[in-house]
Every structure is written in structure tokens, then in C-alpha cells.
Amino acid sequence: MRYIILFLISIYIAPNVQAQIYEVGFFLGNSNYIGDVGSTKYISPVRPAGGILVKWNRSPRHSFRASLMITELEAKDVLSDDPRRIARGYAFRNNLMEFSTGMEFTFWDFDTHKSGKQFTPYLYSGIAAARHKNFYIDPNTNEQLPENTYSWALGIPMVLGVKTTTVEGLIIGAEIGVRYTFSDNLDGSFPDTPSRRKTYAFGNLNSNDWYVFSGFTLTYTFGEKPCYCFN
């Protein structure tokens, strides 16, 4: 009986595995940081950002998505609208590498096997993990000092975008993705070393850090025609 059940499951799964469409491509754009240093504007591109995307389209309305993004977060108090930050004069740069996975939902059906132009807005969310350097800022010199350690900041990506078909097999999109993290140390405001926190911690310790990716995506689709297509 057990083997019969396994056989029936394999019959059900096999056609569906062959009937999926995959997308692979890249993201190019910029990043900006939101937290205890620099500008408080949510969308204010500062540094270049790039990455790779992989999607598994399960239907015309939703896809599993994974990405690897790389950037150098940068913020400067002198670019802030807050007079107190301008007077303080802190600044930092922090290399960041983010892994993200989750679900992408389109507002309208988006079937890459249909002929003709297609266009739709979409939403993406899931979970992200960003690897970054740990450091602290000396208030006497405003110098960024390394702690020679790395941390992972877990976060929630919230992405809004639009995409359209171009030539056969290619999809171009534009998106803005805000990441809320569960960390307050992307900017060095909460040093990783406990002995340094009393001296070098600053800012609102009850508010976590955010960062944003904004830019364009280009993906190529491949795979068998899915079972949800009828023409």
C-alpha cells in the first residue's frame, strides 16, 4: 500500500515539475539607508547596488522568488534636514550582502507564454538576511572604527514594482524595495562589543534600521509551457 501511495504521488508531482516556468536575471540600481545617521528620506538613492534574481512561476498571479543583492550602505549627517544631525557630523559606509526569499504577487494575470504585450504591478515580501561589518563611531573624532567582526541582520523586504514583457523571453521591471531589519547596528549606533556600548551607543535605541533598494530588473524566462495556459 505504501508503494502505491508513493507511485500515485510521483504521478501527480512529475507533470507539475515539468510544467513550471523559471526566470533568471539581475537587478541594477541604488541603495539608501534610513536610521540614526544621515538623511531621513525613505527614497534617496546614494550608492550603486546590484544582484541576481531567480523566480519559479507557480501561476499567472504568484511566483516564488530568491535574490542575492550587494551594495555599500552610506549615510552622512551633513546631508540630513535635521540641524542636530548636521551639527553632529557623523558618517559611515558599510558593505552589505543580502539573501532574500519569498513570494511575488502580480495585480493582474501575467502569463509569459501569451503573445502580445503584458504589463502588471506586483508586490514582493518574504524574509531577508543581510551580512554586514560591525563598527562604531568615535564621538570625539567622528571616525568610523572597525570591530573586525560581522553580523547578520534579519529583515522583512517590502517591494512594490511594475514589469512588462519585451522581446520574446525577456521581462523588464522597475521596483522600490524597503527592508525593515531587526537590527540597530547597520550604522554603528549599537556596537557589537558590549563593553563599547555604554560609551559609543547613540541615537534611538528603540528604533531599528531600514535600507532601500530601488532600480531595474531584467529576467529571462525558460521552461515548459505550464498547465495553467490554454492557448
Secondary structure, 3 states (H helix, E strand, C coil): CHHHHHHHHHHHHHHHHHCCEEEEEEEEEEEEEECCCCCCCCCCCCEEEEEEEEEEECCCCEEEEEEEEEEEEEEEHHHCCCHHHHHHCCEEEEEEEEEEEEEEEECCCCCCCCCCCCEEEEEEEEEEEEEEEEEEEECCCCEEEEEEEEEEEEEEEEEEEEEEECCCCEEEEEEEEEEEECCCCCCCCCCCCHHHHHHHCCCCCCCCCEEEEEEEEEEEEECCCCCCCCC
